[in-house]
Amino acid sequence: MRSRERAARDRTTTRTAAACATFPGEEVAALSRDLAETLEDAVPELVVGIARAGLFPAFVVAAALRRELCVIRISRRVDEEVTFEHPVWRVPLPSTITGRVVAVVDEIADTGETLALVRHSAAEHGAARVVTATLVAHSWASQQPDVVAISSDELVVFPCDARILVGGRWVPHPEVEAAIDAHRQRREPV
């Protein structure tokens, strides 16, 4: 990745006192373009976006590289509530991956479990090669992406997660607010 450009963009990321990284929309777009630039060398024939938050960077990558975008859904959540201990397939990989180089794009590698499951499934479905990419990766992720825009162990908040629409009004997302509070409490001296 072009380190000078990325370093310049790193300075625009908002960091709260609690070591929480909040990425403005322009930063997410720039990091997504960084992924596309790096993935270009892998020559993907198909981009697979992991819904929901992985769709924005996947769309940018697919558009920049002029490749087809396929959407999958694998999550621990049902109706935004964590329901499963491990990610569960909700929308499977398409059969069009067979024999093709596939770029799998998500917004973050937290535990790494989702990327590992998608990589394994794509290989089982006959993908010629699988390259994984995320905007952010935590050091503790069991499956590190092949391409990552930023490595950070901070609590990360993307624009799509910060606010939700309730009764016609945009309000702070209660789950994100709770995560920020919990993160802040863990970091404050006792």
Backbone torsions as a table, in degrees:
resi	resn	phi	psi	omega
1	MET	NA	153.6	-179.5
2	ARG	-75.1	101.5	-170.5
3	SER	-65.4	-35.9	-179.8
4	ARG	-64.2	-44.0	179.9
5	GLU	-64.7	-44.1	-178.6
6	ARG	-64.9	-42.6	179.6
7	ALA	-60.5	-40.3	178.7
8	ALA	-63.2	-40.6	179.8
9	ARG	-72.2	-32.3	178.5
10	ASP	-56.0	-33.6	-179.1
11	ARG	-69.1	-20.4	-178.6
12	THR	-85.2	-11.7	179.8
13	THR	-70.0	130.6	-179.7
14	THR	-80.4	130.0	177.3
15	ARG	-121.0	126.7	178.1
16	THR	-82.6	172.4	178.9
17	ALA	-62.4	-21.4	-178.0
18	ALA	-91.2	18.9	-179.3
19	ALA	57.1	49.0	175.9
20	CYS	-112.4	126.1	180.0
21	ALA	-94.7	122.4	175.9
22	THR	-112.1	119.8	-176.8
23	PHE	-98.5	117.3	174.5
24	PRO	-67.1	160.9	-177.6
25	GLY	-54.6	-39.1	-179.7
26	GLU	-64.2	-36.5	178.9
27	GLU	-67.1	-42.3	178.2
28	VAL	-61.5	-42.3	178.6
29	ALA	-63.7	-43.3	-179.6
30	ALA	-65.4	-42.5	178.1
31	LEU	-65.2	-35.3	177.2
32	SER	-65.4	-39.7	176.2
33	ARG	-65.1	-36.6	175.5
34	ASP	-59.3	-43.1	177.6
35	LEU	-59.9	-44.6	-180.0
36	ALA	-60.2	-44.0	-179.7
37	GLU	-60.5	-42.8	-179.4
38	THR	-72.7	-40.3	-179.3
39	LEU	-69.0	-22.0	-180.0
40	GLU	-54.9	-37.9	-179.9
41	ASP	-66.6	-25.0	178.7
42	ALA	-79.1	-12.3	179.3
43	VAL	51.3	57.2	177.7
44	PRO	-67.3	143.4	177.2
45	GLU	-96.7	-14.7	-176.8
46	LEU	-152.0	139.1	176.3
47	VAL	-109.0	129.5	177.4
48	VAL	-111.0	119.5	179.1
49	GLY	-101.1	133.0	178.9
50	ILE	-91.2	113.0	-179.2
51	ALA	-72.5	142.9	11.7
52	ARG	-105.1	-49.3	-171.9
53	ALA	-66.8	-20.7	178.3
54	GLY	-77.5	-7.5	-176.7
55	LEU	-71.0	-34.7	-179.9
56	PHE	-63.6	-54.2	178.5
57	PRO	-63.2	-33.7	179.0
58	ALA	-64.7	-41.3	178.0
59	PHE	-61.8	-45.6	-179.7
60	VAL	-61.2	-44.6	179.1
61	VAL	-62.2	-49.1	-178.4
62	ALA	-61.5	-42.7	-179.6
63	ALA	-66.7	-43.3	-178.1
64	ALA	-65.3	-38.3	-178.0
65	LEU	-92.4	-1.6	-179.4
66	ARG	55.1	54.5	179.1
67	ARG	-122.4	157.0	175.9
68	GLU	-66.7	142.7	177.3
69	LEU	-111.3	125.1	173.9
70	CYS	-111.9	141.3	-177.1
71	VAL	-107.8	131.8	172.6
72	ILE	-123.4	163.6	175.7
73	ARG	-136.3	119.3	175.7
74	ILE	-139.5	122.8	-170.7
75	SER	-158.1	159.8	171.1
76	ARG	-85.9	-7.4	-171.2
77	ARG	-104.1	150.1	168.3
78	VAL	-131.1	125.8	-176.1
79	ASP	50.1	41.9	176.2
80	GLU	68.2	6.7	174.9
81	GLU	-102.3	132.2	175.9
82	VAL	-65.9	117.6	-174.3
83	THR	-117.0	-30.4	-175.0
84	PHE	-117.2	148.3	177.7
85	GLU	-70.1	-34.7	-179.5
86	HIS	-122.4	155.0	178.9
87	PRO	-59.3	142.3	-179.4
88	VAL	-122.5	138.1	178.1
89	TRP	-68.6	126.6	175.7
90	ARG	-110.2	-39.4	174.3
91	VAL	-131.9	116.2	-172.5
92	PRO	-78.7	170.6	174.6
93	LEU	-64.6	145.8	178.2
94	PRO	-79.0	156.4	178.8
95	SER	-69.6	-14.3	-178.8
96	THR	-68.9	-4.5	178.9
97	ILE	-78.9	-17.0	-176.3
98	THR	-56.5	125.6	177.0
99	GLY	75.9	6.9	-175.8
100	ARG	-114.5	155.3	171.5
101	VAL	-81.1	123.8	-172.7
102	VAL	-117.8	130.8	171.7
103	ALA	-101.8	118.4	178.1
104	VAL	-99.1	122.8	-173.7
105	VAL	-121.2	132.1	175.3
106	ASP	-137.4	170.3	-178.0
107	GLU	-82.2	-33.2	-175.3
108	ILE	-149.8	145.5	169.3
109	ALA	-105.9	99.6	-179.0
110	ASP	-92.0	-76.5	175.1
111	THR	-83.0	-24.5	-177.4
112	GLY	88.4	-5.7	-175.9
113	GLU	-65.5	-40.7	-179.9
114	THR	-61.6	-48.3	179.2
115	LEU	-60.0	-41.4	180.0
116	ALA	-62.6	-43.6	179.6
117	LEU	-65.1	-42.4	-179.7
118	VAL	-67.4	-44.0	178.6
119	ARG	-58.1	-47.6	-178.9
120	HIS	-62.2	-45.6	-179.5
121	SER	-64.6	-40.8	178.8
122	ALA	-62.9	-40.5	177.6
123	ALA	-64.4	-42.0	177.6
124	GLU	-62.6	-32.4	179.6
125	HIS	-84.1	5.3	173.3
126	GLY	90.0	18.8	175.7
127	ALA	-60.9	137.5	179.1
128	ALA	-64.8	-38.9	178.4
129	ARG	-159.7	146.5	179.6
130	VAL	-122.3	126.6	176.2
131	VAL	-118.6	125.8	-179.7
132	THR	-102.3	148.2	-178.2
133	ALA	-147.8	139.7	175.1
134	THR	-139.5	157.3	175.0
135	LEU	-68.4	-43.0	-177.2
136	VAL	-132.4	144.5	172.8
137	ALA	-133.6	134.3	174.0
138	HIS	-87.3	148.1	-177.3
139	SER	-63.1	-25.6	-176.9
140	TRP	-86.3	-2.9	179.5
141	ALA	-60.2	127.7	-179.1
142	SER	-66.7	-32.7	177.0
143	GLN	-115.0	103.2	176.9
144	GLN	-78.3	140.0	177.5
145	PRO	-67.6	154.3	175.8
146	ASP	-67.6	-34.0	-179.8
147	VAL	-129.6	129.4	178.4
148	VAL	-139.0	137.7	179.4
149	ALA	-77.6	-43.6	-178.9
150	ILE	-141.3	132.9	170.6
151	SER	-99.0	124.5	-177.5
152	SER	-155.0	140.8	174.7
153	ASP	-102.5	12.5	176.1
154	GLU	-75.6	158.5	169.1
155	LEU	-67.5	126.0	-174.9
156	VAL	-110.0	130.5	177.1
157	VAL	-121.7	119.7	176.5
158	PHE	-94.5	155.7	-177.6
159	PRO	-54.7	-36.4	-177.3
160	CYS	-69.8	-16.3	-178.8
161	ASP	-98.8	-18.9	-169.3
162	ALA	-69.2	-37.4	-175.2
163	ARG	-134.5	150.5	177.2
164	ILE	-128.4	158.5	-179.5
165	LEU	-95.2	118.2	-179.8
166	VAL	-130.4	117.1	177.9
167	GLY	57.7	36.6	178.3
168	GLY	82.8	3.7	-179.7
169	ARG	-123.6	141.3	174.9
170	TRP	-83.7	122.9	-179.0
171	VAL	-128.7	157.4	175.8
172	PRO	-58.2	139.3	179.2
173	HIS	-67.7	120.5	-175.6
174	PRO	-61.3	-34.7	178.9
175	GLU	-67.2	-40.0	178.1
176	VAL	-67.9	-43.4	177.8
177	GLU	-58.8	-43.3	179.1
178	ALA	-64.5	-39.9	179.0
179	ALA	-65.3	-41.2	178.6
180	ILE	-64.3	-44.0	178.7
181	ASP	-62.3	-45.2	179.8
182	ALA	-63.6	-41.2	179.1
183	HIS	-64.0	-42.9	179.6
184	ARG	-62.4	-43.6	-179.7
185	GLN	-65.2	-37.0	178.4
186	ARG	-66.5	-29.9	-174.8
187	ARG	-91.8	-19.2	-178.6
188	GLU	-77.7	140.0	177.6
189	PRO	-66.9	147.1	-178.6
190	VAL	-85.3	NA	NA
